[in-house]
Amino acid sequence: MAARLIDGKAIAAEIRGDVAARVAALAGTGVTPGLAVVLVGEDPASQVYVRMKTRACEEAGIVARDITPPADISQAELLGIVDELNADSSVHGILVQLPLPGHLDETEVTERIDPSKDVDGFHPVNQGRMAQGDRDAFRPATPAGVQELIKRTGVDTSGAHVVIVGRSNIVGMPMSSILLQKEEGANATVTVAHSRTKDLAAVTRLAEILIVAVGRPEMIRGDMVREGAVVIDVGVNRVEDASSERGYRLVGDVAFDEAAERASWITPVPGGVGPMTIAMLLQNTVTAAERVGSALEPTAV
């Protein structure tokens, strides 16, 4: 079986087009969506990602504000920045780029963000409300993007056995909560596997939908994929490649060529899940702005 590609770029472009239309509609209420991205230090990978977010915001009509404190900023100073953004009515979404330098407490910083501006969906209030089935809670961008990829590909998740490899708070755990919900694109039977799972291959071969987010290059081999499975590869890893002009190439957590021989659908790396993360972040930001715009609308007398 030759798997069909799930084109994350094309699906993300559809979502970003919808976001741009919603931003234009908001102009009538006097609200322009604003996203503040806080990048501590000069991590090259984070800098590239932030630039991509900023460019995507500009294309959609969202005002992007990049805040770049030095790597040695104190916890109190960083919390002060978050407090200022919480109080700024022109900022509808706040994103603190992770990981932070080791001397900073990521949990405290995340919990300091106003949940109504937590467009990254990492605040425990949003995480808890999401787990309880509240559709108004902001969902983390990457898991939400994975769900959209599956839905827009036309794959039926209802009753399907989904195996998620990886249990991080950024992807694996929220992904399991989303797919267990009683809603379109969910209602699945979910198994979460991880580094301590015994006979991982036997577990992954049970998956009708296999979602992998472990950060290990090509960890999932072809013989670990069920015939006809849908494979969603969240991983992006840089591996040395002397034949490449750059000296490296990007690969996922799944051995693509091997898995593609057995899967029915598969995401490429790059061009699969990555574009969806930014698209869902923009969607969360415009939703936050719409809620403000709705609150500003005069009530009928």
ABEGO torsion letter per residue (X at the ends): XBBBBBBAAAAAAAAAAAAAAAAAAAAAAGBBBBBBBBBBEABAAAAAAAAAAAAAAAAAGBBBBBBBBBAABBAAAAAAAAAAAAABAABABBBBBOBBBAABBAAAAAAABBAAABAAGABAAAAAAAAAGBAABBBBAAAAAAAAAAAAAGBBABGBBBBBBEABAAAAAAAAAAAABBBBGBGBBBBBBBAABBGAAAAAAABABBBBBAGBBGABBAAABBBGBBBBBABBBBBBBAABAAGBBBBBABBAAAAAAABABBBBOBGBAAAAAAAAAAAAAAAAAAAAAAAABBBBX
